[in-house]
């Protein structure tokens, strides 16, 4: 913790994602299963399991990216709720410091103790009681959040604090922009949901076809296994399949 702040909460860097023991085990087991599937479909040899050291970091990277994205989406949703609570409290005549206390009660009621924003709001309230400036605390949180909207709000808040700006108007404007952004993201997610499902089906089709042919017409594919030529061909096919998966993920990844 920095300075004299003592909140009992660990400051979290939202730009990084650290696996829990359960998630590490999940990645190892899934990577082991994928390696076994590749060994059977592409090489028909236990030697194909030697790909495990390559499969594991690739899957772990994909899983980490997905979990980090989900966490930041959740953080943005909760941050919006905090801003709305602040706006309501300020309109009711609360001071900025008291408005943050009201926001802590609101976020606890909405999201419970598992909330991402709850420890952040508690940290701000604890530091404010030690006469630390709110704008400094927001700037520190914004830096750790890795969210452009939160960083922009912190910068605007700092400018308004120093120049005597209208805090209520700033917060209302921020809430409006965050709400608009989230609505657009939800609309895009709805449109892409079907395409993502189609993409997953198309990604699985080559493996399903190869598995079907292996089970029903294994002799037809024997020329591709157990010899140097076959290993080279199947390795090239596997590399091409991996590139296709990466391209598919890139096409459906839309940043707003």
C-alpha positions as a Markdown table, in Angstrom:
| # | Residue | x | y | z |
|---|---|---|---|---|
| 1 | Unk | 0.0 | 0.0 | 0.0 |
| 2 | Unk | 1.1 | 3.6 | -0.6 |
| 3 | Unk | 1.8 | 6.1 | 2.1 |
| 4 | Unk | -0.2 | 5.7 | 5.3 |
| 5 | Unk | -3.3 | 4.1 | 3.8 |
| 6 | Unk | -4.6 | 1.0 | 5.5 |
| 7 | Unk | -7.7 | -0.5 | 4.0 |
| 8 | Unk | -6.9 | -4.3 | 4.2 |
| 9 | Unk | -7.5 | -4.4 | 0.4 |
| 10 | Unk | -4.8 | -5.2 | -2.2 |
| 11 | Unk | -4.4 | -2.7 | -5.0 |
| 12 | Unk | -5.2 | -4.5 | -8.2 |
| 13 | Unk | -3.7 | -3.8 | -11.6 |
| 14 | Unk | -6.6 | -4.4 | -13.9 |
| 15 | Unk | -4.3 | -4.3 | -17.0 |
| 16 | Unk | -2.8 | -7.6 | -15.8 |
| 17 | Unk | -4.5 | -10.9 | -15.0 |
| 18 | Unk | -3.0 | -13.4 | -12.6 |
| 19 | Unk | -4.3 | -16.9 | -12.6 |
| 20 | Unk | -5.7 | -18.5 | -9.4 |
| 21 | Unk | -4.6 | -22.1 | -8.6 |
| 22 | Unk | -8.0 | -23.3 | -9.9 |
| 23 | Unk | -7.5 | -21.5 | -13.2 |
| 24 | Unk | -3.9 | -22.8 | -13.5 |
| 25 | Unk | -5.2 | -26.3 | -13.1 |
| 26 | Unk | -8.0 | -25.6 | -15.7 |
| 27 | Unk | -5.4 | -24.4 | -18.2 |
| 28 | Unk | -3.2 | -27.4 | -17.7 |
| 29 | Unk | -6.0 | -29.9 | -18.0 |
| 30 | Unk | -7.5 | -28.3 | -21.1 |
| 31 | Unk | -4.1 | -27.9 | -22.7 |
| 32 | Unk | -3.4 | -31.6 | -22.0 |
| 33 | Unk | -6.7 | -32.6 | -23.6 |
| 34 | Unk | -6.1 | -30.4 | -26.6 |
| 35 | Unk | -2.6 | -31.9 | -27.0 |
| 36 | Unk | -4.0 | -35.4 | -26.8 |
| 37 | Unk | -6.6 | -34.6 | -29.4 |
| 38 | Unk | -4.0 | -33.1 | -31.8 |
| 39 | Unk | -1.7 | -36.2 | -31.2 |
| 40 | Unk | -4.5 | -38.5 | -32.1 |
| 41 | Unk | -6.0 | -36.6 | -35.1 |
| 42 | Unk | -2.9 | -35.3 | -36.7 |
| 43 | Unk | -0.2 | -37.9 | -35.8 |
| 44 | Unk | -1.8 | -41.0 | -34.4 |
| 45 | Unk | 1.1 | -41.2 | -32.1 |
| 46 | Unk | 1.8 | -40.4 | -28.4 |
| 47 | Unk | 4.8 | -38.5 | -29.7 |
| 48 | Unk | 2.3 | -35.8 | -30.6 |
| 49 | Unk | 2.0 | -35.0 | -26.9 |
| 50 | Unk | 5.3 | -33.3 | -27.3 |
| 51 | Unk | 3.3 | -30.3 | -28.5 |
| 52 | Unk | 2.0 | -29.8 | -24.9 |
| 53 | Unk | 4.7 | -27.2 | -24.0 |
| 54 | Unk | 3.5 | -25.2 | -27.1 |
| 55 | Unk | -0.2 | -25.7 | -26.6 |
| 56 | Unk | -0.3 | -24.7 | -22.9 |
| 57 | Unk | 1.1 | -21.1 | -23.2 |
| 58 | Unk | -1.1 | -20.5 | -26.3 |
| 59 | Unk | -4.3 | -21.6 | -24.6 |
| 60 | Unk | -3.3 | -19.8 | -21.3 |
| 61 | Unk | -2.8 | -16.6 | -23.3 |
| 62 | Unk | -6.2 | -16.9 | -24.9 |
| 63 | Unk | -7.9 | -17.7 | -21.6 |
| 64 | Unk | -6.1 | -14.9 | -19.8 |
| 65 | Unk | -7.2 | -12.4 | -22.5 |
| 66 | Unk | -10.8 | -13.5 | -22.2 |
| 67 | Unk | -10.8 | -13.3 | -18.4 |
| 68 | Unk | -9.1 | -9.9 | -18.5 |
| 69 | Unk | -11.7 | -8.6 | -20.9 |
| 70 | Unk | -14.6 | -9.9 | -18.8 |
| 71 | Unk | -13.1 | -8.3 | -15.7 |
| 72 | Unk | -12.7 | -4.9 | -17.4 |
| 73 | Unk | -16.3 | -5.1 | -18.7 |
| 74 | Unk | -17.5 | -5.8 | -15.2 |
| 75 | Unk | -15.3 | -3.0 | -13.8 |
| 76 | Unk | -16.8 | -0.5 | -16.3 |
| 77 | Unk | -20.4 | -1.6 | -15.4 |
| 78 | Unk | -19.7 | -1.1 | -11.7 |
| 79 | Unk | -17.9 | 2.2 | -12.3 |
| 80 | Unk | -20.9 | 3.5 | -14.1 |
| 81 | Unk | -23.1 | 2.6 | -11.0 |
| 82 | Unk | -20.6 | 4.4 | -8.8 |
| 83 | Unk | -20.8 | 7.5 | -11.0 |
| 84 | Unk | -24.6 | 7.4 | -10.9 |
| 85 | Unk | -24.6 | 7.1 | -7.1 |
| 86 | Unk | -22.2 | 10.1 | -6.9 |
| 87 | Unk | -24.3 | 12.1 | -9.3 |
| 88 | Unk | -27.4 | 11.5 | -7.2 |
| 89 | Unk | -25.7 | 12.3 | -3.9 |
| 90 | Unk | -24.2 | 15.5 | -5.3 |
| 91 | Unk | -27.6 | 16.6 | -6.7 |
| 92 | Unk | -29.0 | 16.0 | -3.2 |
| 93 | Unk | -26.5 | 18.5 | -1.8 |
| 94 | Unk | -23.9 | 16.1 | -0.4 |
| 95 | Unk | -20.2 | 17.1 | -0.4 |
| 96 | Unk | -17.9 | 15.2 | -2.7 |
| 97 | Unk | -16.4 | 13.3 | 0.3 |
| 98 | Unk | -19.9 | 12.3 | 1.6 |
| 99 | Unk | -21.0 | 11.4 | -1.9 |
| 100 | Unk | -18.2 | 8.8 | -2.0 |
| 101 | Unk | -19.5 | 7.3 | 1.3 |
| 102 | Unk | -23.0 | 7.1 | -0.2 |
| 103 | Unk | -21.5 | 5.4 | -3.3 |
| 104 | Unk | -19.9 | 2.8 | -1.1 |
| 105 | Unk | -23.3 | 1.9 | 0.4 |
| 106 | Unk | -24.9 | 1.8 | -3.0 |
| 107 | Unk | -22.3 | -0.4 | -4.7 |
| 108 | Unk | -22.4 | -2.8 | -1.7 |
| 109 | Unk | -26.2 | -3.1 | -2.1 |
| 110 | Unk | -26.0 | -3.6 | -5.8 |
| 111 | Unk | -23.0 | -6.0 | -6.2 |
| 112 | Unk | -22.2 | -7.3 | -2.7 |
| 113 | Unk | -18.8 | -8.0 | -1.3 |
| 114 | Unk | -17.6 | -9.6 | -4.6 |
| 115 | Unk | -17.8 | -6.2 | -6.3 |
| 116 | Unk | -14.6 | -5.0 | -8.0 |
| 117 | Unk | -15.4 | -1.3 | -7.3 |
| 118 | Unk | -16.2 | -1.8 | -3.6 |
| 119 | Unk | -12.5 | -2.1 | -2.5 |
| 120 | Unk | -11.7 | 0.9 | -4.7 |
| 121 | Unk | -14.4 | 3.1 | -3.2 |
| 122 | Unk | -13.4 | 1.9 | 0.3 |
| 123 | Unk | -9.8 | 2.8 | -0.4 |
| 124 | Unk | -10.9 | 6.3 | -1.5 |
| 125 | Unk | -13.0 | 6.8 | 1.6 |
| 126 | Unk | -10.3 | 5.6 | 3.9 |
| 127 | Unk | -7.7 | 7.9 | 2.3 |
| 128 | Unk | -10.1 | 10.8 | 2.3 |
| 129 | Unk | -10.5 | 10.4 | 6.1 |
| 130 | Unk | -6.7 | 10.9 | 6.2 |
| 131 | Unk | -7.1 | 14.2 | 4.3 |
| 132 | Unk | -5.7 | 12.8 | 1.0 |
| 133 | Unk | -7.1 | 14.5 | -2.1 |
| 134 | Unk | -9.8 | 12.6 | -4.0 |
| 135 | Unk | -8.3 | 13.6 | -7.4 |
| 136 | Unk | -5.0 | 11.9 | -6.5 |
| 137 | Unk | -6.8 | 8.7 | -5.5 |
| 138 | Unk | -8.8 | 8.7 | -8.7 |
| 139 | Unk | -5.7 | 9.2 | -10.8 |
| 140 | Unk | -4.0 | 6.2 | -9.1 |
| 141 | Unk | -7.1 | 4.1 | -9.7 |
| 142 | Unk | -7.4 | 5.2 | -13.3 |
| 143 | Unk | -3.8 | 4.2 | -14.0 |
| 144 | Unk | -4.4 | 0.7 | -12.6 |
| 145 | Unk | -7.8 | 0.4 | -14.3 |
| 146 | Unk | -6.4 | 0.3 | -17.9 |
| 147 | Unk | -9.8 | 1.7 | -19.0 |
| 148 | Unk | -9.7 | 4.8 | -21.3 |
| 149 | Unk | -13.0 | 6.1 | -19.9 |
| 150 | Unk | -11.9 | 6.0 | -16.3 |
| 151 | Unk | -8.6 | 7.6 | -17.2 |
| 152 | Unk | -10.4 | 10.4 | -19.0 |
| 153 | Unk | -12.8 | 11.0 | -16.1 |
| 154 | Unk | -9.9 | 11.2 | -13.6 |
| 155 | Unk | -8.1 | 13.7 | -15.8 |
| 156 | Unk | -11.2 | 15.8 | -16.2 |
| 157 | Unk | -11.9 | 15.6 | -12.5 |
| 158 | Unk | -8.4 | 16.8 | -11.7 |
| 159 | Unk | -8.7 | 19.7 | -14.1 |
| 160 | Unk | -12.1 | 20.7 | -12.7 |
| 161 | Unk | -10.9 | 20.4 | -9.1 |
| 162 | Unk | -8.1 | 22.8 | -9.8 |
| 163 | Unk | -10.1 | 25.2 | -11.8 |
| 164 | Unk | -13.3 | 25.1 | -9.7 |
| 165 | Unk | -15.4 | 23.2 | -12.2 |
| 166 | Unk | -18.9 | 22.0 | -11.9 |
| 167 | Unk | -18.5 | 18.5 | -10.4 |
| 168 | Unk | -22.2 | 17.5 | -10.8 |
| 169 | Unk | -22.1 | 18.4 | -14.5 |
| 170 | Unk | -18.8 | 16.5 | -15.0 |
| 171 | Unk | -20.2 | 13.4 | -13.4 |
| 172 | Unk | -23.5 | 13.5 | -15.2 |
| 173 | Unk | -21.7 | 13.9 | -18.6 |
| 174 | Unk | -19.4 | 11.0 | -17.8 |
| 175 | Unk | -22.3 | 8.8 | -16.8 |
| 176 | Unk | -24.1 | 9.7 | -20.0 |
| 177 | Unk | -21.0 | 8.8 | -22.1 |
| 178 | Unk | -20.4 | 5.6 | -20.3 |
| 179 | Unk | -24.1 | 4.6 | -20.7 |
| 180 | Unk | -24.0 | 5.4 | -24.4 |
| 181 | Unk | -20.8 | 3.4 | -24.9 |
| 182 | Unk | -22.2 | 0.4 | -23.1 |
| 183 | Unk | -25.4 | 0.5 | -25.1 |
| 184 | Unk | -23.4 | 0.5 | -28.3 |
| 185 | Unk | -21.3 | -2.4 | -27.1 |
| 186 | Unk | -24.4 | -4.4 | -26.1 |
| 187 | Unk | -25.9 | -3.8 | -29.6 |
| 188 | Unk | -22.7 | -4.9 | -31.3 |
| 189 | Unk | -22.5 | -8.0 | -29.0 |
| 190 | Unk | -26.1 | -8.9 | -30.0 |
| 191 | Unk | -25.3 | -8.6 | -33.7 |
| 192 | Unk | -22.1 | -10.6 | -33.3 |
| 193 | Unk | -23.5 | -13.3 | -31.1 |
| 194 | Unk | -24.8 | -15.3 | -34.0 |
| 195 | Unk | -21.6 | -14.8 | -36.0 |
| 196 | Unk | -19.4 | -15.8 | -33.1 |
| 197 | Unk | -21.5 | -19.1 | -32.8 |
| 198 | Unk | -21.1 | -19.7 | -36.5 |
| 199 | Unk | -17.4 | -19.0 | -36.2 |
| 200 | Unk | -17.0 | -21.6 | -33.4 |
| 201 | Unk | -18.9 | -24.2 | -35.4 |
| 202 | Unk | -16.7 | -23.5 | -38.5 |
| 203 | Unk | -13.6 | -23.6 | -36.4 |
| 204 | Unk | -14.6 | -27.1 | -35.0 |
| 205 | Unk | -15.6 | -28.5 | -38.4 |
| 206 | Unk | -12.1 | -29.4 | -39.7 |
| 207 | Unk | -11.5 | -31.4 | -36.5 |
| 208 | Unk | -14.9 | -33.1 | -36.6 |
| 209 | Unk | -14.4 | -34.0 | -40.3 |
| 210 | Unk | -10.9 | -35.4 | -39.6 |
| 211 | Unk | -12.2 | -37.3 | -36.6 |
| 212 | Unk | -15.1 | -38.7 | -38.6 |
| 213 | Unk | -12.8 | -39.9 | -41.4 |
| 214 | Unk | -10.4 | -41.4 | -38.8 |
| 215 | Unk | -13.2 | -43.4 | -37.2 |
| 216 | Unk | -15.0 | -44.5 | -40.3 |
| 217 | Unk | -12.3 | -44.6 | -43.0 |
| 218 | Unk | -9.0 | -44.9 | -41.2 |
| 219 | Unk | -7.3 | -46.9 | -43.9 |
| 220 | Unk | -7.9 | -44.1 | -46.4 |
| 221 | Unk | -5.7 | -41.8 | -44.3 |
| 222 | Unk | -3.0 | -44.3 | -43.4 |
| 223 | Unk | -0.6 | -42.7 | -45.9 |
| 224 | Unk | -0.5 | -39.6 | -43.8 |
| 225 | Unk | 0.7 | -41.3 | -40.6 |
| 226 | Unk | 3.8 | -43.2 | -39.6 |
| 227 | Unk | 6.1 | -41.7 | -42.2 |
| 228 | Unk | 8.2 | -38.5 | -42.6 |
| 229 | Unk | 6.1 | -37.3 | -45.5 |
| 230 | Unk | 2.8 | -37.7 | -43.6 |
| 231 | Unk | 4.2 | -36.0 | -40.5 |
| 232 | Unk | 5.4 | -33.0 | -42.6 |
| 233 | Unk | 2.0 | -32.7 | -44.4 |
| 234 | Unk | 0.0 | -33.0 | -41.1 |
| 235 | Unk | 2.2 | -30.5 | -39.4 |
| 236 | Unk | 1.7 | -28.0 | -42.3 |
| 237 | Unk | -2.1 | -28.6 | -42.0 |
| 238 | Unk | -2.0 | -28.1 | -38.3 |
| 239 | Unk | -0.1 | -24.8 | -38.7 |
| 240 | Unk | -2.6 | -23.6 | -41.3 |
| 241 | Unk | -5.5 | -24.5 | -39.0 |
| 242 | Unk | -3.9 | -22.5 | -36.2 |
| 243 | Unk | -3.5 | -19.5 | -38.5 |
| 244 | Unk | -7.1 | -19.8 | -39.5 |
| 245 | Unk | -8.2 | -19.8 | -35.9 |
| 246 | Unk | -6.2 | -16.7 | -35.2 |
| 247 | Unk | -7.6 | -14.9 | -38.2 |
| 248 | Unk | -11.2 | -15.9 | -37.3 |
| 249 | Unk | -10.7 | -14.5 | -33.8 |
| 250 | Unk | -9.2 | -11.3 | -35.2 |
| 251 | Unk | -12.1 | -10.7 | -37.6 |
| 252 | Unk | -14.7 | -11.0 | -34.8 |
| 253 | Unk | -12.8 | -8.8 | -32.4 |
| 254 | Unk | -14.2 | -5.3 | -32.6 |
| 255 | Unk | -12.9 | -2.5 | -30.4 |
| 256 | Unk | -15.1 | 0.5 | -29.8 |
